[in-house]
Amino acid sequence: MSSTTVHLAVYDALADWEFGYATAVLRETGYHRAPRRPVEVRTVSPGGPGRPVTTIGGVRLLPDMALDALRPGDSSLLILPGARPWDAGEELAPFAAAAGAFLDAGVPVAAICGGTAGLARAGLLDDRDHTSAVAEYLAHQPGYRGHERYRDADAVRDRGLITAGPTEPVAFAREIAAELDLMEPHVLDAWFRLYASSDPTAFPVLMSAAERAAADHDGDGDDGTGGAVNGTAETPHPGAESGPAPAPGAGRG
C-alpha cells in the first residue's frame, strides 16, 4: 500500500485548534475509502528538528524537518495554520513562498486564518476563489488584489487552494479530505455533520464505514501504519476515546 505525505507548517504561537481536526481526519483511516492508504503527517518549521516551537496554547512541538528541505515533489499537501507572526510582519513569508512553489507544481495548499493573510500578501489569492476570517481582514493586506474572488463561506477550495477562517477548523478539515479524496462523499458529509453540528443522524453512516474498514482489515491481514497514531489503535467510532459510544440521543435530557 502506497502512503501519502502531508506537511504541516509549525511555528511559535501556532493556533492549536485550527489544524487538529485536519490532522485527525488524515490519520483516522477507518473512515477512508479503500484502499485506505496511510497518511503521514510531517511537521515543518523554520528552524528544523533541533528547535521546538510553542503553540499559542503552550504546547511544545518538535518539528520533523526544516522549511528549506521541503520540496513539492515530496508532498501531497501543505497546511498553513494561523499564528500571530502572520500579522506581525514578514517572519513567515518563506512559508507563503513555499505555498507558491507548491501551487506552481500542482500540489495543493491549505491555509486557515493568518495563513490566508500571508498568501494574500504573496498574491496567491488574486486568481482563485477563497475565504478567510472576514473580507476586511484580507482587504488590509498589502498587495492583495483578490477582492472579487472572496467568498463568504465556511471554507473554499479552488484549483488546489483551500482557505478557511479561524472559526471553521472542521470545514477546513472537510475540504482537505475532499481534496485528497480520502472518503466517500456521503461518509465525508456525515463526518462533517457530526463534528460541526453534533448531528446524530451522521453517526450510523460513520459506524458503517468503520465496520467496512474493520472487515477489510480482517480480510487482508494488513497491519500498516494507517491503523495507528503514535502507537495507539485508531478511533473506531466517534467517542471511542472515552469508552463505548452510546446510541445517538442517549442520555439527552
N, C-alpha and C positions, 0 to 999 in steps of 0.2 A: 504494500500500500504506500503510495507516494504521500509525502507530507507537504503542508503549506506553511510558510513562514510569514508572520505578520510582525512588523516592527512598531513598537510603541515608544514615542519620544517621552523622555522623563527629564525634569529639571526642577530646581528648587521652587517652592510654592506651587507645585503641581496641584490641580484641583482633583482631589481623590474621587469624588462622586461622578466625575464626568467620563471616566473610562472603565469603571468597574463592570458595568453591565456588558460592555463590548468584549472585554477580555473573557468574561464568564461564558458568553454565548459562543465565542470562538472555541473554547476548550471543552464545553459541555456537549460532547458529541452524541449523547443519547438522543438528542432531538434532530440531529443532522440527517440529511438524505444519504442513502447508500452511495458510495462505499464508506461514508463517514470517515473521511481521511483525517488523520491527526493534524492539529493546528498548533504550531509552535509560536509562542509569543516571546520576542526578544526585545529587551529594553535598550534604548539608545540615548546617550547623554552627551553633552559637550565634552565632559572630562573622561568618559570611559569607565571601565570596570574598577579602577582604583579609587574613584571619587564618588562616594554615596551622595544621593540627593535627598532632600527632605520635603515631603509634601506639605500642603497648607494645613493638613490635619496632624502634622508632626510625625508622620511615618517615614522611616529611613529606608530607602531603596538602594540596592547595589546594582548598578546598570550592567548589562551584558557586554556592551560594546560602545565605542566612541562614534560620534557622528561622522567623523572623517573616514571611517571604514565602511559606511553604509553605501550600498550600491543598489539601484533599482532592480537590476537583474537577479538579485538575491532575495527579492521580497515579492509578496503578493499584495501588500497594502501597507501604507504608513499612516499611523494615527497620531494626530497632534492635539492633545488635550489643552485646556486653558491653563493659564498661570499668570500671576501678577507681572512677571517680566515682559509678557507680550505687550502690556500697556505702559511699560516704564522706559521704553527706548528700543534699541535695536539689538539687545543682547541675544535674542532668539532668532534674529534674521537668518542665520545659517540654516535653521530648520525650514524656513519658508523657501529658501533657495533649494534645499533638498526636495521639498514638495514640488517645486517647478521642474526639477530634473525627473522626478517620478512621473509627473503628468506628461512630460515630453516623451518619456519612454513607454507610455501607455500603461503605467502601473498606478492603481488607484491611490487616492489620498483622502483621509477623513479628518476633518478639523472641527472642533467644537469650541464655542465661547471665544476666548482670546486667540486661539489658533486661527479663527476666521479673520481676525483683525490683522494678524501677520500676513495672511495670504492676500488680504485686500491691499495692504501697502506694497506687496510684491506684484500687484497687477494680475493675480491669478483668479480673481473673481469677476474680471471685467467681461468675459465672454462665456460665462457659464451661469445657469440659474443657481441661486444659493440663498442661504438664510443665515441668521446669527441671533444675538440677543434681541435687538431691535434694529430697524433700518438706520436710525440716527447714530447708533454706535459705529457702524461702518462708514457712514457719511462723514464722520470726523477723522477718518484715517487718511493721511497724506497720500495722494496719488490714486486714490480709489475712484474708478470710473464705471463701476458696475451697478449704479443706482437702478437702472431699468431692468436688471436681471434679478433684483432682490425679490424673494418670495416670502410672504408671511405664512410660514408653515413650521411644524414641529421639527422636521429635518428634510433636507433636499438632496437628491442625488442626480447629478448631470454629468454624463461623459467621464465617469471615473472620479468625480469630485463629490464628496459627501460633506455637508455642513449642517450644523445644529447650534442652537443656543444653549446656555448653561443649565437651563431647567429641563432639558429634554434628553437625558442620557439614555433612556430606554428607546426612544425613537432613533437616536444616533446609532445604537447597537443594532436596531432593526435594519437600518439601511446598510450597515456594514455586512450583516449576514446576507442581505439580499444581493449586494454587490459581489460577494464571494460565492453566491448560490449554495449556501450551506444547508438550507432547509427547503422542504416542500412548501409552496406558498401558503397553504392552509395551516401548516404547522407554525410557520413564522408568524402568521396573523394571530394564531392562538397564543403564542408566546408573548407577543406584544400586548394583546388584550389582558392577559393575566397580570403581567408585571407593570403595565401602565395604568390599569384601572381596576385590578382585582376582579376581573370578570370570571365568575365561577364556571360559565359555560366553556371556557377555554381549557379547563383542567382535564376533561376526558380526552380531548384531542392530544394533549401533551402526554398523557398516560399511554395512549395508544401508540404514539411514536416511540416512547421509551420501551414499551413492550416489544415492538417490532425490532428495535435495536438489540435488545437483550436476546431475542430469539436468533437473530442473525449472528450475534456474538457466540452463542452456544453452538450454532451450527458450523461455524468456520474455525473455531478454536483460536481466533486472533486475540492476542493479549497486547496489542500495540499501545503506544503512548496515549492514544486518544481517549482511553478509558480511565485515565488518572490525571490528577492535577497535584503536582508536588507530592506524589506518592500516595495520594488519598483517592479512593474509589470515587468516580464522578457521581453527581447527584442523579438518582434515577427518576425523581419526580420532584415538583416544587414542594418545599418544606421538609425534604428529607434530612436536612442538616439537623433538625431538632426532633427527629423521630418519625414514625409512620404518619403519613398525611391523612387528615380527616376528609370525609366526603365534603364536596362543595356545600357551603352553607351550614356545616355542622358547628355547633357552639355559638351561633349567632342569636342575639337577643330575642 
